């Protein structure tokens, strides 16, 4: 089953009537094609997109609340395909990280809200099961998911440590229980199992049995192992994703290119982590995104560790991931943003979003008028989930008076002089 089942857009109203109290009009937003438009939202979808000032009323039906988006660029909302909710925000903890359910739930909720503020209205959290955590961490993240309903969509990947041999029997039972509890994706780290191929076989069998997507951690440094995985995963629906695949970029070009072709042929997606990954410092690296895209692999970008021991300064910001793909890896801004929005949503099994009538009202407005500028300085943001504003971030930069600013007519923000 996908993380979220796509819902058809609501049927258009056959006759004018009173305003829908849940409707929302976004006024004066700029689109990436340069148009300035009004966008009317209702019942969780985009009802209409028209020229600025054209959607105030439709027949005798007035629109509900309004949000002025003058000076903002309106985009499909990002999605977070690779978070670690159980360990997020634990870098500053004194002593060992607590896995008490209340502590995990608090961290998972706070982390999801932080990422929602950045714009991610859907998140996939990888949660370890078994070992010390048992199923407690998963239960806590699932509780956070319920508490966040209506604000953000949080789904979980169950990650057992070992699935083969005598020790793997407990891991298989734990994985099966995790799916019954509500984990909607099966995953884990086959590289840590004594039999990585057997681990993958067990995960794929479990996913096939329950109709779940698969999301596996791998450094992707063994091309033969990746070829076997691609052969086993080919045709599995609703899909297989690998991340972070940092070692794939360290392979000889011919080997990496052949591996990318195999992943593309099998329909396996790759989630790269340009903000720093989720493993040890010595294993950091970003998958070769341009090579993978050229081969036809769907490439999404995630955040990875969010201020835990793997990355104590992780930000969990999808726009920073897109910025890094553009600045370090040479992707055009449009392709870089696609990796954290359209491609990320596709990896999560979510319906596509475009700023057009009939599409889900999952949107992000960022102050700026061009995508490149937004990826460079994305401070003020307005986040829309299911057709309503769920988060705002406002930033004001002030300068003291100067002759240069007056003489050159430079723009200023703020109502008074900075001290």
Number of C-alpha atoms within 10 A of each C-alpha: 15 20 24 16 10 12 12 11 15 15 8 9 8 6 9 12 12 10 15 15 11 14 21 23 25 21 24 23 26 25 18 14 8 11 13 23 22 25 29 25 29 22 18 22 25 28 25 18 19 17 14 17 13 13 19 17 13 13 9 11 14 16 21 18 16 15 15 12 21 16 15 24 23 28 23 24 26 32 32 30 32 30 28 23 32 29 26 27 25 19 18 11 11 8 6 8 17 16 17 12 19 16 17 27 24 19 21 28 23 16 23 30 19 17 24 29 19 28 34 30 28 27 28 26 25 29 24 26 24 22 13 10 16 16 20 18 27 30 20 24 28 20 18 23 22 14 14 15 10 13 21 24 20 26 23 27 30 28 27 28 23 25 28 22 13 9 11 18 13 17 21 21 13 21 27 17 15 25 19 11 13 15 25 23 28 26 30 27 22 25 21 13 19 14 15 18 18 15 26 25 18 16 26 23 12 20 25 15 9 16 18 26 27 27 30 24 22 20 23 23 17 14 17 12 14 20 18 13 21 22 14 15 21 17 14 18 16 17 24 28 24 22 28 29 23 22 20 27 21 16 16 9 12 9 15 21 19 14 23 27 20 22 28 21 16 21 21 25 24 28 30 29 27 26 28 25 27 24 16 11 12 6 13 20 21 25 26 20 26 15 16 23 15 13 18 17 22 22 28 32 33 31 28 32 27 29 19 21 21 20 21 15 15 21 20 26 23 29 24 22 26 30 27 19 26 20 15 10 17 14 18 16 21 13 18 27 29 19 28 29 28 22 25 30 25 21 28 27 18 20 17 16 22 17 19 15 17 20 22 29 27 28 26 25 26 30 23 22 19 17 20 17 14 20 23 17 14 19 15 17 21 22 28 25 25 20 23 23 16 18 19 16 13 10 11 10 8 14 13 10 13 8 8 9 13 11 8 8 9 8 7 15 11 10 8 11 10 10 7
